[in-house]
Amino acid sequence: GYQNGQANFVEMRYSDDGITWGEPVRVNGFLGLDENGQQLAPWHQDVQYIPEKNEYWALSQCFAGSSPDGSVLYMTRSKDGLNWEQVGNQPVLIPNDAPFWNDFQIYRSTFVYNADTDTMDIWYSALQTTPPDRKVADAEGKLTLTAGTDDSRVWRIGHTSNEMSEVLKALTQDEFYEETEAIAS
């Protein structure tokens, strides 16, 4: 749980058939430090193998401290799935300032990498702190419903897309960042 401070970690298990699984193995370096130098704790991950890059990529909802309030999304990479490296020390996504729809917490995400265009599409859920008179979408997507007095937060889903070269430049804070060529295994 998130109330255990920084005791969160990521493990992996191996299976040849998807039914019988081996013992858990703790991965190394899954998350590093945030932009303020604080240790990040993983919460929800989406891990995918990217064959065109010959590596695993992960987006992880994570947080520093003891609470996921204000959590953000970071990216890590691995060649073997066991040893990970955080991509820069900047988050991929952060909550916006109130009163935006994602002003409280970036939550679970998933992504698709398109090798033809070298772009990443990210879909993510986010939590909004909501005043009682805030309009929320009905079943047809129209903002017709009013959040009740007990509805202090509203969940929503967002999407963003960008070229990976721009994403990597932003995460590393290096406007001249260039990716090294992937070597086929």
Solvent accessible surface area in square Angstrom, and as a share of the most:
residue,aa,sasa,rsa
1,G,76,0.73
2,Y,81,0.31
3,Q,149,0.66
4,N,69,0.36
5,G,22,0.21
6,Q,74,0.33
7,A,58,0.45
8,N,27,0.14
9,F,97,0.40
10,V,25,0.14
11,E,80,0.36
12,M,46,0.20
13,R,121,0.44
14,Y,124,0.47
15,S,35,0.23
16,D,158,0.82
17,D,88,0.46
18,G,48,0.46
19,I,146,0.74
20,T,95,0.55
21,W,132,0.46
22,G,34,0.33
23,E,141,0.63
24,P,46,0.29
25,V,56,0.32
26,R,137,0.50
27,V,13,0.08
28,N,78,0.40
29,G,50,0.48
30,F,11,0.05
31,L,14,0.07
32,G,23,0.22
33,L,88,0.44
34,D,15,0.08
35,E,81,0.36
36,N,117,0.60
37,G,47,0.45
38,Q,101,0.45
39,Q,82,0.37
40,L,5,0.03
41,A,1,0.01
42,P,13,0.08
43,W,68,0.24
44,H,55,0.25
45,Q,49,0.22
46,D,18,0.09
47,V,69,0.40
48,Q,52,0.23
49,Y,97,0.37
50,I,7,0.04
51,P,92,0.58
52,E,96,0.43
53,K,40,0.17
54,N,32,0.17
55,E,13,0.06
56,Y,69,0.26
57,W,3,0.01
58,A,0,0.00
59,L,1,0.00
60,S,0,0.00
61,Q,1,0.00
62,C,0,0.00
63,F,7,0.03
64,A,31,0.24
65,G,38,0.36
66,S,68,0.44
67,S,43,0.28
68,P,11,0.07
69,D,78,0.40
70,G,37,0.35
71,S,1,0.01
72,V,24,0.14
73,L,1,0.00
74,Y,0,0.00
75,M,1,0.00
76,T,1,0.00
77,R,37,0.13
78,S,5,0.03
79,K,127,0.54
80,D,72,0.37
81,G,7,0.07
82,L,48,0.24
83,N,75,0.39
84,W,23,0.08
85,E,119,0.53
86,Q,26,0.11
87,V,6,0.03
88,G,28,0.27
89,N,66,0.34
90,Q,43,0.19
91,P,22,0.14
92,V,30,0.17
93,L,32,0.16
94,I,96,0.49
95,P,27,0.17
96,N,67,0.35
97,D,120,0.62
98,A,71,0.55
99,P,82,0.52
100,F,115,0.48
101,W,70,0.25
102,N,8,0.04
103,D,19,0.10
104,F,36,0.15
105,Q,10,0.05
106,I,0,0.00
107,Y,60,0.23
108,R,100,0.36
109,S,6,0.04
110,T,62,0.36
111,F,2,0.01
112,V,80,0.46
113,Y,29,0.11
114,N,63,0.32
115,A,40,0.31
116,D,140,0.73
117,T,80,0.47
118,D,48,0.25
119,T,25,0.15
120,M,4,0.02
121,D,32,0.17
122,I,6,0.03
123,W,99,0.35
124,Y,15,0.06
125,S,22,0.14
126,A,0,0.00
127,L,7,0.03
128,Q,0,0.00
129,T,52,0.30
130,T,12,0.07
131,P,63,0.40
132,P,77,0.48
133,D,107,0.56
134,R,76,0.28
135,K,97,0.41
136,V,22,0.13
137,A,44,0.34
138,D,36,0.19
139,A,115,0.89
140,E,134,0.60
141,G,53,0.51
142,K,119,0.51
143,L,112,0.56
144,T,77,0.45
145,L,93,0.47
146,T,71,0.42
147,A,6,0.05
148,G,33,0.32
149,T,120,0.70
150,D,136,0.70
151,D,68,0.35
152,S,73,0.47
153,R,115,0.42
154,V,24,0.14
155,W,130,0.45
156,R,47,0.17
157,I,139,0.70
158,G,10,0.09
159,H,94,0.42
160,T,48,0.28
161,S,58,0.38
162,N,73,0.38
163,E,91,0.41
164,M,4,0.02
165,S,48,0.31
166,E,79,0.36
167,V,20,0.11
168,L,5,0.02
169,K,59,0.25
170,A,56,0.43
171,L,4,0.02
172,T,41,0.24
173,Q,123,0.55
174,D,57,0.30
175,E,128,0.58
176,F,161,0.67
177,Y,48,0.18
178,E,145,0.65
179,E,65,0.29
180,T,120,0.70
181,E,159,0.71
182,A,43,0.33
183,I,141,0.72
184,A,96,0.74
185,S,135,0.87
